[in-house]
């Protein structure tokens, strides 16, 4: 098929939605599409004066902001390569990525900049603030002059008014490099994923295909995930911008109170979340209300049960703004107990599956056809298969090919060869696929453990059951020799509320261990639980960095 020029799609959206709201820093200000267009032109003047050429790298590191979004679009539409960097990365990681990517410019947020060392990124021509686009560091006199005289230069270029017909963007090719996105390092150090324009277009078009009618131009969406991660970028930002949807950025830490107020104010038409967020909401807002055995019993009676389930579902829906078509959950596995409850009350949710290397979508189903426990069916323009002798019953590695797949890892040919082998992207995830094409993930191949009898053990499946037991807030299952252990971080609020001492906690966790072993096979029984005194380290998408704990003392 003929793949549209992605930068032309951006230009067409700006022209079509010229007077609509495009991006807002929640509670602060709003850019309309025409404002975005004008700022893009001004940034292009800066790039040109700085000597930036198509193919040069421009890095962005800061929390979600409207000016982050505009700088990103200015980079692509100029023909430069965007290098989004998660602002949660350690300063040394940021320095390494800026150097490794050979970025010529860095757009940086006010929370990040004080912790960075400009001398560690000496190849940069300039560092530009994401608060007001002022120059924080400049090694290029032409760039300095252009920034100081930007309005004058813009006026000379467009002496009357800047109008839609003035828009003229770099015409990219489908396999041309658009983004180098450094992974968040769940299992190892970050790698620079080279994402082509075709993958950006395919993911955005997928959004239009599955949500376009339900999330029309003028709708509102709340951006909660970092835009420097492909999940948040694709489905809380790129799809919306190309479709005339108004994106609100929280700009601050999404505490429960801030989030609930923002959802009530914005009333988003679709909600994109990682499991941790929805699980916290359910555990705080719903589970306490249905702990009473009488309520649980009534929930399963014919008429009254239906009313109770509807009331619970309505309460959760209103807590999330009340006007969304569906909640899309992705990024990591959803706890089975939580999912069973969401399904039982008829909540409009679905679970998708993606990877940075596919920018990110691999599989998805609309909430109305979603099969609980799965992560949907292969997305349009993508083909998935299970590398197994019996793909419906025996887990194997999930392989993918299609328009969304990356070009490879930047400056890492060995990793590229390993991951893009035999024409397929090797996800590293293990799963099965039913006859209808629904994908069921069992775990990461790198996480898979081997029992004493040679049986494969998927720690995620054990952790899912452990998470449902009393006081368990987070957990990881590790292996020592032939034995398995649980690392558990207890729920601090409940521990404080119940005034539990260390011996009390140990007794409860031992009871949890015994109860867990009653519902899991003998070959993966847990022989002990270690209580952790702080939360597990996580990636910005809230996946536990389990590789940090495989050698933990037990």
C-alpha positions as CSV (number, residue, x, y, z in Angstrom):
1,X,0.0,0.0,0.0
2,X,1.0,3.6,-0.5
3,X,2.1,5.2,2.8
4,X,1.2,8.8,3.2
5,X,3.9,11.4,4.0
6,X,3.6,11.7,7.8
7,X,4.7,15.4,7.9
8,X,2.0,16.0,5.3
9,X,-0.5,14.4,7.6
10,X,0.6,16.8,10.3
11,X,0.3,19.8,7.9
12,X,-3.2,18.7,6.8
13,X,-4.4,18.4,10.4
14,X,-3.1,21.9,11.3
15,X,-4.8,23.4,8.2
16,X,-8.1,21.5,8.8
17,X,-8.2,22.3,12.6
18,X,-6.7,25.8,12.4
19,X,-9.0,27.4,14.9
20,X,-9.5,24.4,17.3
21,X,-7.7,24.0,20.6
22,X,-4.7,21.6,20.2
23,X,-2.8,21.4,23.5
24,X,-3.2,22.8,27.0
25,X,-1.0,22.8,30.0
26,X,-3.9,22.0,32.4
27,X,-4.9,25.0,34.4
28,X,-2.5,27.3,32.7
29,X,-2.8,28.0,28.9
30,X,-3.9,26.6,25.6
31,X,-2.3,26.5,22.1
32,X,-4.7,26.3,19.2
33,X,-3.5,24.5,16.0
34,X,-2.7,27.9,14.4
35,X,-0.5,28.8,17.5
36,X,1.4,25.5,17.1
37,X,1.9,26.2,13.4
38,X,3.4,29.7,14.1
39,X,5.7,28.4,16.8
40,X,6.9,25.6,14.5
41,X,7.9,28.2,12.0
42,X,9.8,30.2,14.6
43,X,11.7,27.1,15.8
44,X,12.5,26.2,12.1
45,X,14.2,29.7,11.9
46,X,16.3,28.8,14.9
47,X,17.2,25.4,13.5
48,X,18.1,26.9,10.2
49,X,20.3,29.6,11.8
50,X,22.0,26.9,13.9
51,X,22.9,25.0,10.8
52,X,20.8,22.0,11.6
53,X,20.4,19.7,8.6
54,X,17.7,17.1,7.8
55,X,18.8,13.9,9.6
56,X,20.5,15.8,12.5
57,X,19.4,14.8,15.9
58,X,17.5,17.1,18.3
59,X,16.9,15.8,21.9
60,X,14.0,16.6,24.2
61,X,14.0,15.9,27.9
62,X,11.3,17.3,30.3
63,X,7.9,16.5,31.8
64,X,4.9,16.6,29.5
65,X,4.2,20.2,28.3
66,X,2.6,21.8,25.3
67,X,5.9,23.4,24.4
68,X,7.5,19.9,24.5
69,X,4.9,18.8,21.9
70,X,5.4,21.8,19.7
71,X,9.2,21.4,19.8
72,X,8.8,17.7,18.8
73,X,6.6,18.6,15.8
74,X,9.0,21.3,14.8
75,X,11.8,18.7,14.8
76,X,10.0,16.2,12.6
77,X,8.6,18.8,10.2
78,X,12.1,20.3,9.7
79,X,13.4,16.8,8.8
80,X,15.6,16.4,11.9
81,X,15.4,13.3,14.0
82,X,13.7,13.6,17.4
83,X,15.4,12.0,20.4
84,X,12.8,12.0,23.3
85,X,14.4,11.3,26.7
86,X,12.4,10.2,29.7
87,X,12.8,13.0,32.3
88,X,12.9,10.3,35.0
89,X,16.2,9.0,33.7
90,X,19.2,9.6,35.9
91,X,21.3,12.7,34.8
92,X,24.2,10.4,33.8
93,X,21.8,8.5,31.5
94,X,20.6,11.7,30.0
95,X,24.2,12.8,29.3
96,X,25.0,9.4,27.8
97,X,21.9,9.4,25.5
98,X,22.6,13.0,24.3
99,X,26.1,12.0,23.5
100,X,25.3,8.6,22.0
101,X,22.6,10.1,19.8
102,X,25.0,12.8,18.6
103,X,22.2,15.4,19.3
104,X,23.0,19.0,18.1
105,X,20.3,20.7,20.2
106,X,18.6,19.8,23.5
107,X,15.2,21.1,24.6
108,X,15.1,20.7,28.4
109,X,12.5,21.1,31.2
110,X,13.0,23.3,34.3
111,X,12.9,20.3,36.7
112,X,15.6,18.4,34.7
113,X,18.1,21.2,33.8
114,X,19.4,21.9,37.3
115,X,20.7,18.3,37.6
116,X,22.4,18.2,34.2
117,X,26.0,19.2,33.4
118,X,26.4,21.1,30.1
119,X,30.1,20.2,30.0
120,X,29.1,16.5,29.8
121,X,27.2,17.3,26.6
122,X,29.8,19.5,24.9
123,X,28.9,18.6,21.4
124,X,25.6,20.5,21.7
125,X,25.2,23.7,19.7
126,X,22.7,24.9,22.3
127,X,20.3,24.0,25.1
128,X,16.8,25.5,24.9
129,X,14.3,25.8,27.7
130,X,11.0,24.1,27.4
131,X,9.4,26.8,29.5
132,X,9.8,29.7,27.2
133,X,12.3,28.5,24.5
134,X,15.0,30.8,25.9
135,X,18.7,29.8,25.3
136,X,20.2,28.2,28.4
137,X,23.5,27.4,26.7
138,X,24.7,28.5,23.3
139,X,27.9,27.6,21.4
140,X,26.7,29.1,18.1
141,X,26.6,32.9,17.5
142,X,24.1,32.6,14.7
143,X,21.7,30.7,17.0
144,X,22.2,33.3,19.7
145,X,21.4,36.1,17.2
146,X,18.4,34.3,15.8
147,X,16.9,33.7,19.3
148,X,17.4,37.4,20.3
149,X,15.8,38.6,17.0
150,X,13.3,35.8,16.4
151,X,10.2,37.9,16.1
152,X,12.0,40.3,13.7
153,X,13.2,37.4,11.5
154,X,9.7,35.8,11.6
155,X,8.2,39.1,10.5
156,X,10.6,39.5,7.7
157,X,9.8,36.0,6.5
158,X,6.0,36.5,6.8
159,X,5.4,40.3,6.5
160,X,1.6,40.1,6.4
161,X,0.1,37.2,8.3
162,X,1.1,33.6,8.7
163,X,-1.7,31.6,7.2
164,X,-2.4,27.9,6.5
165,X,-1.2,28.2,2.9
166,X,2.3,29.2,4.2
167,X,2.8,25.7,5.8
168,X,5.5,23.8,3.9
169,X,7.1,20.9,5.8
170,X,9.9,18.4,5.0
171,X,8.6,15.6,2.8
172,X,9.8,12.5,4.6
173,X,10.1,9.0,3.1
174,X,8.3,6.1,4.8
175,X,11.5,4.3,5.8
176,X,13.3,7.5,6.8
177,X,14.3,7.7,10.5
178,X,12.0,9.9,12.5
179,X,12.7,9.1,16.1
180,X,15.4,7.5,18.2
181,X,13.5,6.4,21.3
182,X,15.7,5.0,24.2
183,X,13.9,2.2,26.0
184,X,13.2,2.5,29.7
185,X,15.4,-0.5,30.6
186,X,13.0,-3.0,32.2
187,X,15.4,-5.9,31.6
188,X,18.7,-4.2,30.7
189,X,20.3,-0.9,29.8
190,X,18.6,1.4,27.4
191,X,18.9,0.9,23.6
192,X,18.1,3.5,21.0
193,X,15.1,2.2,19.0
194,X,15.2,3.7,15.5
195,X,11.5,4.4,14.5
196,X,10.7,5.2,10.9
197,X,8.0,7.6,9.7
198,X,5.9,4.6,8.4
199,X,5.6,3.3,12.0
200,X,4.4,6.7,13.2
201,X,1.8,7.0,10.4
202,X,0.7,3.4,10.9
203,X,0.1,3.8,14.7
204,X,-1.7,7.1,14.2
205,X,-3.9,5.7,11.4
206,X,-4.6,2.7,13.7
207,X,-5.9,5.2,16.2
208,X,-8.2,6.7,13.6
209,X,-9.4,3.2,12.5
210,X,-10.3,2.0,16.0
211,X,-11.3,5.2,17.7
212,X,-11.8,7.9,15.1
213,X,-15.6,7.8,15.2
214,X,-15.8,7.6,19.0
215,X,-13.1,10.3,19.6
216,X,-13.9,12.9,16.9
217,X,-12.2,16.3,16.4
218,X,-12.9,18.6,19.3
219,X,-12.8,15.8,21.8
220,X,-10.7,16.0,24.9
221,X,-7.9,13.7,26.2
222,X,-5.8,13.9,29.3
223,X,-2.2,13.0,28.8
224,X,-0.9,11.0,31.9
225,X,1.9,8.9,30.4
226,X,5.3,10.4,29.5
227,X,5.4,11.6,25.9
228,X,9.0,10.4,25.7
229,X,7.6,6.8,25.9
230,X,6.0,5.5,22.7
231,X,2.8,4.4,24.4
232,X,2.0,7.9,25.6
233,X,3.4,9.6,22.5
234,X,1.3,7.5,20.1
235,X,-2.0,7.4,21.8
236,X,-2.2,10.5,24.0
237,X,-0.5,12.8,21.6
238,X,0.2,11.9,18.0
239,X,-3.1,10.3,17.1
240,X,-4.9,13.1,18.8
241,X,-3.0,15.9,17.0
242,X,-3.5,14.3,13.6
243,X,-7.3,13.9,14.4
244,X,-8.1,17.4,15.8
245,X,-8.4,16.2,19.4
246,X,-7.5,18.6,22.3
247,X,-4.8,17.2,24.5
248,X,-4.4,18.3,28.2
249,X,-1.0,17.8,29.9
250,X,-1.1,17.5,33.7
251,X,2.4,19.1,33.9
252,X,2.7,17.9,37.5
253,X,2.9,14.6,39.4
254,X,-0.4,12.7,39.0
255,X,-1.3,12.3,42.7
256,X,-4.8,10.7,43.2
257,X,-6.4,14.0,44.2
258,X,-4.8,15.9,41.2
259,X,-5.8,13.2,38.8
260,X,-9.4,12.8,40.0
261,X,-9.9,16.6,39.7
262,X,-8.4,16.8,36.3
263,X,-10.5,13.9,35.0
264,X,-13.7,15.5,36.4
265,X,-12.8,18.9,34.8
266,X,-11.6,17.5,31.4
267,X,-14.0,14.6,31.0
268,X,-11.7,12.8,28.5
269,X,-13.2,10.9,25.6
270,X,-10.7,8.0,25.9
271,X,-8.4,7.2,28.8
272,X,-4.9,5.6,28.2
273,X,-3.4,4.1,31.4
274,X,-0.9,1.6,32.7
275,X,-2.2,-1.1,35.0
276,X,-0.8,0.5,38.2
277,X,-3.1,3.5,37.9
278,X,-6.3,1.6,37.3
279,X,-5.4,-1.0,40.0
280,X,-4.8,1.7,42.5
281,X,-8.2,3.3,41.7
282,X,-10.0,0.0,42.0
283,X,-8.3,-1.0,45.2
284,X,-9.1,2.3,46.9
285,X,-12.5,3.0,45.4
286,X,-14.2,-0.4,44.8
287,X,-12.6,-3.3,46.7
288,X,-13.4,-1.9,50.2
289,X,-17.1,-1.6,49.2
290,X,-17.4,-5.2,48.2
291,X,-15.4,-6.9,50.9
292,X,-18.5,-7.7,52.9
293,X,-19.5,-11.3,52.1
294,X,-23.2,-10.2,51.9
295,X,-22.4,-7.7,49.2
296,X,-20.5,-10.3,47.2
297,X,-23.4,-12.7,47.6
298,X,-25.9,-10.1,46.4
299,X,-23.7,-9.3,43.4
300,X,-24.5,-12.7,42.1
301,X,-28.3,-12.7,42.5
302,X,-30.3,-12.3,39.3
303,X,-31.9,-8.8,39.5
304,X,-30.4,-7.2,42.6
305,X,-26.9,-8.3,41.5
306,X,-27.3,-6.6,38.2
307,X,-28.2,-3.3,39.9
308,X,-25.3,-3.5,42.4
309,X,-22.8,-4.3,39.6
310,X,-24.2,-1.3,37.6
311,X,-23.9,1.0,40.6
312,X,-20.3,0.0,41.1
313,X,-19.5,0.4,37.4
314,X,-21.2,3.8,37.3
315,X,-19.2,4.9,40.4
316,X,-15.9,3.9,38.8
317,X,-16.9,5.5,35.5
318,X,-17.8,8.8,37.2
319,X,-14.5,8.8,39.1
320,X,-12.7,8.7,35.7
321,X,-14.6,11.6,34.3
322,X,-17.8,9.9,33.2
323,X,-17.6,10.5,29.4
324,X,-15.0,8.1,28.1
325,X,-15.7,5.6,25.4
326,X,-13.3,3.1,26.9
327,X,-10.2,2.8,29.1
328,X,-7.2,1.3,27.3
329,X,-4.8,-0.4,29.6
330,X,-1.2,-1.3,28.5
331,X,2.4,-1.2,29.3
332,X,2.5,-4.2,31.6
333,X,0.3,-7.1,32.8
334,X,-3.1,-6.3,34.5
335,X,-3.7,-8.1,37.8
336,X,-6.2,-11.0,37.2
337,X,-8.3,-10.2,40.3
338,X,-8.7,-6.6,39.2
339,X,-9.5,-7.6,35.6
340,X,-12.1,-10.2,36.8
341,X,-13.8,-7.5,38.8
342,X,-13.8,-5.0,35.9
343,X,-15.3,-7.6,33.6
344,X,-17.9,-8.7,36.2
345,X,-19.2,-5.1,36.6
346,X,-19.3,-4.5,32.9
347,X,-16.7,-1.7,32.9
348,X,-15.7,-0.5,29.4
349,X,-12.0,-1.4,29.3
350,X,-9.6,-3.2,27.0
351,X,-6.0,-4.3,27.3
352,X,-3.6,-3.7,24.4
353,X,-0.1,-5.0,23.8
354,X,2.8,-3.1,22.4
355,X,6.6,-2.5,22.4
356,X,8.8,0.6,21.8
357,X,10.2,-1.3,18.8
358,X,6.8,-1.2,17.2
359,X,6.0,2.4,18.0
360,X,4.2,0.7,20.0
361,X,1.0,-1.2,18.9
362,X,1.1,-4.9,18.3
363,X,-2.4,-6.0,19.3
364,X,-5.7,-4.6,20.5
365,X,-9.5,-5.2,20.5
366,X,-12.4,-2.8,21.2
367,X,-13.9,-3.2,24.6
368,X,-17.1,-4.7,23.1
369,X,-15.2,-7.6,21.6
370,X,-12.3,-7.9,24.1
371,X,-11.6,-11.3,25.5
372,X,-10.7,-11.1,29.2
373,X,-7.2,-12.3,30.0
374,X,-6.0,-11.5,26.5
375,X,-4.4,-8.4,25.0
376,X,-6.5,-8.3,21.8
377,X,-5.8,-9.4,18.3
378,X,-3.0,-8.3,15.9
379,X,-3.3,-4.7,14.9
380,X,-3.9,-3.6,11.3
381,X,-0.7,-3.9,9.1
382,X,0.8,-6.2,11.7
383,X,1.3,-10.0,11.7
384,X,1.9,-11.9,14.9
385,X,2.9,-15.6,15.4
386,X,3.8,-17.8,18.3
387,X,7.2,-19.6,18.0
388,X,5.9,-22.9,19.4
389,X,5.0,-26.4,18.2
390,X,1.5,-25.8,19.5
391,X,0.8,-22.0,19.5
392,X,-2.7,-22.4,21.1
393,X,-1.5,-24.4,24.1
394,X,2.3,-24.3,24.5
395,X,3.8,-20.8,25.1
396,X,6.4,-19.6,22.7
397,X,8.1,-16.3,21.9
398,X,5.8,-13.8,20.3
399,X,7.1,-12.7,16.9
400,X,5.9,-9.8,14.8
401,X,6.4,-8.2,11.4
402,X,4.7,-5.4,9.6
403,X,4.6,-1.6,9.1
404,X,5.1,-0.7,12.8
405,X,8.4,-2.5,13.2
406,X,11.6,-0.4,13.9
407,X,14.6,-0.1,11.6
408,X,16.9,-1.4,14.4
409,X,18.9,-0.2,17.4
410,X,21.0,2.9,16.9
411,X,24.7,2.0,16.7
412,X,24.0,-1.5,17.9
413,X,24.2,-4.0,15.0
414,X,24.6,-7.0,17.3
415,X,21.3,-6.3,19.2
416,X,19.6,-5.5,15.9
417,X,20.6,-8.8,14.4
418,X,19.4,-10.7,17.5
419,X,16.1,-8.9,17.6
420,X,15.2,-8.6,13.9
421,X,16.0,-12.2,12.9
422,X,14.5,-14.1,10.0
423,X,12.4,-11.2,9.0
424,X,10.6,-11.1,12.3
425,X,10.8,-8.8,15.4
426,X,11.5,-11.1,18.4
427,X,9.6,-9.5,21.2
428,X,11.1,-11.5,24.1
429,X,7.6,-12.0,25.4
430,X,6.1,-15.5,25.7
431,X,2.5,-16.2,24.9
432,X,-0.2,-18.3,23.2
433,X,-2.8,-17.4,20.6
434,X,-6.3,-18.8,20.3
435,X,-8.1,-19.8,17.1
436,X,-9.6,-16.3,16.8
437,X,-6.2,-14.6,17.0
438,X,-6.5,-13.4,20.6
439,X,-3.0,-13.1,22.2
440,X,-2.5,-14.2,25.8
441,X,0.9,-13.2,27.3
442,X,2.5,-15.5,29.8
443,X,5.6,-13.6,30.6
444,X,9.0,-12.4,29.4
445,X,11.4,-15.0,28.0
446,X,14.2,-13.3,30.0
447,X,12.1,-13.7,33.2
448,X,11.2,-17.3,32.7
449,X,12.6,-19.6,35.4
450,X,13.3,-23.3,35.3
451,X,11.8,-25.6,38.0
452,X,13.7,-28.6,39.5
453,X,11.9,-31.0,37.2
454,X,12.7,-28.9,34.1
455,X,9.2,-27.3,34.0
456,X,9.1,-23.7,32.8
457,X,8.0,-21.3,35.5
458,X,6.5,-17.8,34.6
459,X,7.1,-15.6,37.7
460,X,4.4,-13.1,36.5
461,X,1.7,-15.8,36.9
462,X,2.8,-16.4,40.5
463,X,3.1,-12.7,41.2
464,X,-0.4,-12.1,39.9
465,X,-1.8,-14.5,42.6
466,X,0.4,-13.1,45.3
467,X,-0.8,-9.6,44.6
468,X,-4.3,-10.6,45.5
469,X,-3.3,-11.6,49.1
470,X,-3.6,-9.4,52.1
471,X,-1.2,-6.4,52.5
472,X,0.7,-7.1,49.3
473,X,1.3,-3.8,47.4
474,X,4.1,-4.9,45.1
475,X,6.0,-8.2,44.6
476,X,8.7,-10.0,42.6
477,X,9.4,-13.7,42.4
478,X,13.0,-14.8,42.2
479,X,14.9,-18.1,42.0
480,X,17.8,-19.2,44.2
481,X,19.2,-22.5,43.0
482,X,16.2,-24.7,42.7
483,X,14.0,-22.7,45.1
484,X,11.7,-19.8,44.6
485,X,11.2,-16.8,46.9
486,X,8.8,-13.9,47.0
487,X,10.0,-10.3,47.6
488,X,7.0,-8.3,48.9
489,X,6.6,-4.6,49.6
490,X,3.6,-4.3,52.0
491,X,0.8,-1.7,51.6
492,X,2.1,1.1,53.8
493,X,-1.3,2.7,54.4
494,X,-2.8,-0.6,55.7
495,X,0.3,-1.4,57.8
496,X,-0.1,2.1,59.4
497,X,-3.8,1.8,59.8
498,X,-3.6,-1.6,61.5
499,X,-0.6,-0.6,63.5
500,X,1.3,-3.7,62.6
501,X,4.7,-4.5,64.0
502,X,7.5,-6.4,62.2
503,X,6.5,-9.8,63.7
504,X,2.8,-9.2,62.7
505,X,3.9,-8.5,59.2
506,X,6.1,-11.6,59.1
507,X,3.2,-13.8,60.3
508,X,0.8,-12.4,57.7
509,X,3.3,-12.9,54.9
510,X,3.9,-16.5,56.1
511,X,0.2,-17.1,56.0
512,X,0.1,-15.6,52.5
513,X,2.9,-17.9,51.4
514,X,1.0,-21.0,52.6
515,X,-2.2,-19.8,50.9
516,X,-0.4,-19.0,47.7
517,X,1.2,-22.5,47.6
518,X,-2.2,-24.1,47.8
519,X,-3.2,-22.5,44.4
520,X,0.0,-22.9,42.4
521,X,1.7,-26.1,41.1
522,X,4.1,-28.1,43.3
523,X,7.1,-27.4,41.0
524,X,6.9,-23.6,41.7
525,X,6.1,-23.5,45.4
526,X,7.4,-20.4,47.3
527,X,9.7,-21.4,50.1
528,X,10.0,-18.0,51.7
529,X,8.9,-14.3,51.6
530,X,11.3,-11.4,52.2
531,X,9.6,-8.2,53.2
532,X,11.0,-5.1,51.4
533,X,11.2,-1.8,53.3
534,X,10.7,0.4,50.2
535,X,9.0,0.3,46.8
536,X,10.7,-1.5,44.0
537,X,12.5,0.6,41.4
538,X,10.4,1.1,38.3
539,X,10.7,2.3,34.8
540,X,8.7,5.4,33.9
541,X,5.9,3.2,32.6
542,X,5.7,1.7,36.1
543,X,7.1,-1.7,35.3
544,X,9.3,-3.1,38.1
545,X,13.0,-3.3,37.1
546,X,13.1,-6.9,38.1
547,X,16.7,-7.4,36.9
548,X,17.8,-5.3,39.9
549,X,16.4,-7.9,42.3
550,X,17.3,-11.3,40.8
551,X,20.3,-11.5,43.2
552,X,18.5,-10.1,46.3
553,X,19.2,-11.7,49.6
554,X,16.5,-13.9,51.0
